Amino acid sequence: MKNLLSEASGQYIAYLDGDDIALPGKLQQQVDYLDAHPECRIVYHESDMFDSKTGETIKFFSRDFYNYRYIPKQADIKHLIKYTVFLQASSVMVRRYENMTAALEHGNSIICDFPWHIMNLGLAGGTVDRIDSVLGRYRIHQDSFGGQTQRNVQRRIRVTEELVNSCRLGNRFGVDEDTIKQGVNHVYFSAALFFLRQDEFDLFRQMIELSVSDNFYFDERHRLVYQHRSAPEKVSEILGWTE
């Protein structure tokens, strides 16, 4: 990414991961949006998540995100930190600014797009805006990033810590501590639910304990799961994960 950014000379920068698809009109609509909204630093669009073998749509990346109702069409660095990855990597176009490669100095090695977005907004300011049109497709297959993480417990633990590190980047840019704590707690809560689904009950308990720092709860569901943390099977029942 550093090499690519040093070579790129355009006012706006977009990238496409090798296994994703850009649909006709993507670049033009994003350029038009940035031209019309000078306060916007990052613009992203809706992406169709599809099965690599069948080509069929599984879901939509942003509108089917479980925190979608909290994300305004024009968001900011606080929304990124509190709600984590609500924009698909290949859907992004960024407005160039001086010394843009500094945004890559975030310290992560697996989760790199999320902290890069935070660093861009922190270093250069501006908003992160959504175009609701489906302008790209995100391929789901067993060797994709998500597929690898689903199969590897240690990788999921490392991903969790890198997401936490990303939230804490807000300290560099004056983001209030409450927002950062809510983001960190949210990351651990999400990890707890992941391990619960995998029947990794010890890791579920470990993550849910980490998720309530300073008694910040992400939402009422978070509070309910924490209250029943000693009975993982009961939590699954409450969440409707059992028949």
C-alpha positions as CSV (number, residue, x, y, z in Angstrom):
1,M,0.0,0.0,0.0
2,K,2.8,2.4,0.8
3,N,4.4,1.8,-2.6
4,L,1.0,2.3,-4.3
5,L,0.3,5.5,-2.5
6,S,3.7,6.9,-3.4
7,E,3.1,6.1,-7.1
8,A,-0.5,7.4,-7.3
9,S,-0.8,11.0,-8.3
10,G,-4.6,11.6,-8.6
11,Q,-6.7,13.9,-6.4
12,Y,-8.8,10.9,-5.3
13,I,-7.6,7.4,-4.6
14,A,-9.5,4.1,-4.8
15,Y,-8.2,0.5,-4.5
16,L,-9.7,-2.9,-5.3
17,D,-8.7,-6.1,-3.6
18,G,-7.8,-8.9,-6.1
19,D,-10.8,-11.0,-5.4
20,D,-13.4,-8.3,-5.4
21,I,-15.4,-6.8,-8.3
22,A,-16.0,-3.1,-9.2
23,L,-19.3,-2.6,-11.0
24,P,-19.9,-0.1,-13.9
25,G,-20.2,3.5,-12.7
26,K,-18.4,3.0,-9.4
27,L,-15.5,5.4,-9.9
28,Q,-17.6,8.1,-11.6
29,Q,-20.3,8.1,-8.8
30,Q,-17.6,8.4,-6.1
31,V,-15.7,11.1,-8.0
32,D,-19.0,13.1,-8.4
33,Y,-19.8,12.7,-4.8
34,L,-16.4,13.9,-3.6
35,D,-16.5,16.9,-6.0
36,A,-19.9,17.8,-4.6
37,H,-19.0,17.3,-0.9
38,P,-15.6,19.0,-0.1
39,E,-16.0,18.1,3.6
40,C,-15.9,14.4,2.8
41,R,-12.6,12.6,3.2
42,I,-13.7,9.0,2.5
43,V,-16.7,7.9,0.5
44,Y,-17.8,4.3,0.3
45,H,-20.6,2.5,-1.4
46,E,-22.8,-0.6,-0.7
47,S,-21.3,-3.9,-1.6
48,D,-23.0,-7.2,-2.5
49,M,-21.4,-10.1,-0.7
50,F,-21.6,-13.1,-2.9
51,D,-20.7,-16.8,-2.8
52,S,-17.7,-17.4,-5.0
53,K,-18.9,-20.8,-6.3
54,T,-22.5,-19.9,-7.1
55,G,-22.3,-16.1,-7.7
56,E,-25.4,-15.7,-5.5
57,T,-25.8,-12.8,-3.1
58,I,-25.4,-13.8,0.6
59,K,-26.1,-10.3,2.0
60,F,-25.2,-6.7,1.7
61,F,-22.1,-5.5,3.5
62,S,-23.4,-2.2,5.0
63,R,-27.2,-2.4,5.1
64,D,-27.1,-5.8,6.7
65,F,-24.4,-4.8,9.2
66,Y,-25.8,-5.4,12.7
67,N,-25.0,-1.9,13.7
68,Y,-26.4,-0.3,10.6
69,R,-29.1,1.7,12.4
70,Y,-26.4,3.6,14.3
71,I,-24.4,4.7,11.2
72,P,-25.5,8.0,9.5
73,K,-24.9,8.5,5.8
74,Q,-22.3,11.1,6.8
75,A,-20.3,9.6,9.7
76,D,-17.1,10.7,11.4
77,I,-14.1,9.2,13.3
78,K,-16.2,8.5,16.4
79,H,-18.6,6.3,14.5
80,L,-15.6,4.3,13.1
81,I,-14.2,3.8,16.5
82,K,-17.5,2.9,18.2
83,Y,-18.9,0.6,15.6
84,T,-15.8,-0.8,13.8
85,V,-15.8,-2.0,10.2
86,F,-19.1,-0.8,8.6
87,L,-17.4,-0.1,5.2
88,Q,-16.1,-2.7,2.9
89,A,-12.4,-2.2,1.9
90,S,-12.8,-2.2,-1.9
91,S,-15.8,0.2,-1.7
92,V,-13.6,3.1,-0.5
93,M,-12.4,6.2,-2.3
94,V,-10.2,8.7,-0.4
95,R,-9.5,12.4,-0.9
96,R,-5.7,12.8,-1.2
97,Y,-3.8,14.9,1.4
98,E,-0.1,15.7,2.0
99,N,2.0,12.8,3.5
100,M,-0.8,10.3,3.1
101,T,1.5,7.4,3.8
102,A,1.7,8.5,7.4
103,A,-1.8,6.9,7.8
104,L,-0.2,3.5,7.3
105,E,1.8,3.9,10.6
106,H,-0.9,2.2,12.7
107,G,1.0,-0.8,14.0
108,N,-1.4,-3.6,12.7
109,S,-0.4,-6.5,10.4
110,I,-3.7,-8.3,9.8
111,I,-6.4,-5.7,10.2
112,C,-5.1,-2.8,8.1
113,D,-8.1,-1.1,6.3
114,F,-10.0,-0.2,9.5
115,P,-7.0,1.6,11.2
116,W,-6.1,3.2,7.9
117,H,-9.6,4.8,7.8
118,I,-9.2,6.1,11.3
119,M,-5.7,7.4,10.6
120,N,-6.9,9.2,7.5
121,L,-9.7,11.0,9.3
122,G,-7.5,11.7,12.3
123,L,-4.6,13.2,10.3
124,A,-6.6,15.1,7.6
125,G,-10.1,15.5,9.1
126,G,-13.4,15.2,7.3
127,T,-16.2,12.8,7.2
128,V,-16.8,9.2,5.9
129,D,-19.9,9.2,3.7
130,R,-22.0,6.4,2.3
131,I,-23.5,6.0,-1.2
132,D,-26.3,3.5,-0.9
133,S,-26.0,2.2,-4.5
134,V,-24.5,-1.2,-4.9
135,L,-21.3,-0.4,-6.9
136,G,-19.1,-3.4,-6.0
137,R,-19.2,-7.1,-5.1
138,Y,-17.3,-8.8,-2.3
139,R,-16.4,-12.4,-2.9
140,I,-16.9,-15.0,-0.1
141,H,-14.8,-18.1,-0.2
142,Q,-12.9,-20.4,2.2
143,D,-9.6,-18.7,1.6
144,S,-10.9,-15.2,2.0
145,F,-9.9,-13.1,5.0
146,G,-13.1,-13.9,6.8
147,G,-12.9,-17.6,5.9
148,Q,-9.4,-17.9,7.3
149,T,-10.4,-16.1,10.5
150,Q,-13.5,-18.3,11.0
151,R,-11.3,-21.4,11.0
152,N,-8.5,-20.3,13.2
153,V,-9.1,-19.4,16.9
154,Q,-5.6,-17.9,17.4
155,R,-6.1,-15.7,14.3
156,R,-9.4,-14.5,15.7
157,I,-7.7,-13.6,19.0
158,R,-5.1,-11.6,17.1
159,V,-7.7,-9.9,15.0
160,T,-9.5,-8.9,18.1
161,E,-6.4,-7.3,19.6
162,E,-5.7,-5.4,16.4
163,L,-9.2,-4.1,16.3
164,V,-8.7,-2.9,19.9
165,N,-5.5,-1.2,18.9
166,S,-7.3,0.5,16.1
167,C,-9.9,2.0,18.5
168,R,-7.1,3.3,20.7
169,L,-5.6,5.2,17.8
170,G,-8.3,7.8,18.6
171,N,-6.0,8.9,21.5
172,R,-3.7,10.4,19.0
173,F,-6.4,12.7,17.6
174,G,-8.2,13.9,20.7
175,V,-11.1,11.5,20.5
176,D,-12.8,11.5,23.9
177,E,-12.0,8.6,26.2
178,D,-15.6,7.4,26.5
179,T,-15.9,6.9,22.8
180,I,-12.7,4.9,22.8
181,K,-13.8,2.7,25.7
182,Q,-17.1,2.0,24.0
183,G,-15.3,1.0,20.9
184,V,-12.9,-1.3,22.8
185,N,-15.7,-2.9,24.7
186,H,-17.7,-3.4,21.5
187,V,-14.7,-5.2,20.0
188,Y,-14.4,-7.6,22.9
189,F,-18.2,-8.1,23.0
190,S,-18.2,-9.1,19.3
191,A,-15.3,-11.5,19.9
192,A,-17.2,-13.0,22.8
193,L,-20.2,-13.7,20.6
194,F,-17.9,-15.2,17.9
195,F,-16.3,-17.6,20.4
196,L,-19.8,-18.5,21.9
197,R,-20.9,-19.6,18.4
198,Q,-17.7,-21.7,18.1
199,D,-18.5,-23.4,21.5
200,E,-15.2,-21.9,22.8
201,F,-16.7,-21.2,26.2
202,D,-13.5,-20.3,28.0
203,L,-12.7,-17.7,25.4
204,F,-16.2,-16.5,25.4
205,R,-16.0,-15.8,29.2
206,Q,-12.5,-14.2,28.8
207,M,-13.7,-11.8,26.1
208,I,-17.0,-10.9,27.8
209,E,-15.1,-10.0,31.0
210,L,-12.9,-7.7,29.0
211,S,-15.9,-6.1,27.3
212,V,-17.2,-4.2,30.3
213,S,-14.3,-1.9,31.2
214,D,-15.6,1.0,33.4
215,N,-19.1,-0.5,33.1
216,F,-19.6,0.7,29.5
217,Y,-22.1,-1.5,27.7
218,F,-22.5,-1.3,24.0
219,D,-26.3,-1.9,24.1
220,E,-28.9,-3.8,26.2
221,R,-28.0,-7.1,24.5
222,H,-24.4,-6.6,25.7
223,R,-25.6,-6.1,29.3
224,L,-27.8,-9.2,29.1
225,V,-25.1,-11.4,27.8
226,Y,-22.7,-10.2,30.5
227,Q,-25.2,-10.9,33.2
228,H,-25.5,-14.5,32.1
229,R,-21.9,-15.1,31.2
230,S,-21.5,-18.0,33.6
231,A,-24.0,-20.0,31.6
232,P,-23.0,-19.9,27.9
233,E,-25.8,-22.3,26.9
234,K,-28.3,-19.9,28.5
235,V,-26.8,-17.0,26.5
236,S,-27.2,-18.9,23.3
237,E,-30.8,-19.5,24.1
238,I,-31.4,-15.9,24.9
239,L,-29.9,-14.9,21.6
240,G,-32.1,-17.4,19.8
241,W,-29.1,-19.5,18.6
242,T,-30.6,-22.8,19.8
243,E,-33.7,-24.6,18.7
